[in-house]
């Protein structure tokens, strides 16, 4: 169930990142879930950055 939800979320974000509405110059901040890190959003951030956007994907360490 959790994996399906994550896949759906990532697929949705990839659609947003590749849509014409993701205009160059926008700033995006992606926050990972409880068991993840900033690298979870690497592919999505790369898509946005290739279009001239800025993407931040911090890792929230020390949560446990």
C-alpha positions in Angstrom: 0.0 0.0 0.0 2.8 2.4 1.0 4.8 1.6 -2.2 1.7 2.2 -4.4 1.1 5.6 -2.8 4.7 6.6 -3.2 4.7 5.6 -6.9 1.5 7.5 -7.5 2.9 10.6 -5.9 6.2 10.4 -7.8 4.3 9.9 -11.1 2.1 12.9 -10.4 5.1 15.1 -9.6 6.8 13.9 -12.8 3.7 15.0 -14.8 3.8 18.4 -13.1 7.5 18.7 -13.8 7.1 18.0 -17.5 4.0 20.0 -18.0 4.0 23.5 -19.7 2.8 25.0 -16.3 6.3 24.3 -14.8 7.6 27.6 -16.0 11.3 28.5 -15.9 12.2 30.4 -12.8 9.8 28.7 -10.4 11.2 27.5 -7.0 10.2 24.1 -5.7 10.8 22.6 -2.2 10.4 18.8 -1.8 10.2 17.3 1.7 10.7 13.5 2.1 8.6 11.2 4.2 9.5 9.6 7.5 11.8 7.0 6.1 13.4 8.9 3.3 15.9 11.6 2.5 16.4 14.4 0.0 17.6 11.9 -2.6 14.1 10.6 -2.9 13.3 13.6 -5.0 16.4 13.5 -7.2 14.7 12.6 -10.5 11.9 15.1 -10.0 14.3 17.9 -9.1 16.5 17.1 -12.2 13.4 17.4 -14.5 12.5 20.7 -13.0 16.1 22.1 -13.0 16.5 21.1 -16.7 13.7 23.5 -17.4 15.4 26.4 -15.6 13.6 26.0 -12.2 15.2 25.8 -8.8 14.5 22.7 -6.7 15.5 22.2 -3.1 15.3 18.8 -1.5 16.7 19.0 2.0 17.4 15.9 4.1 15.8 16.2 7.6 18.3 14.3 9.7 18.1 13.4 13.3 14.4 12.4 13.2 14.5 9.3 15.4 
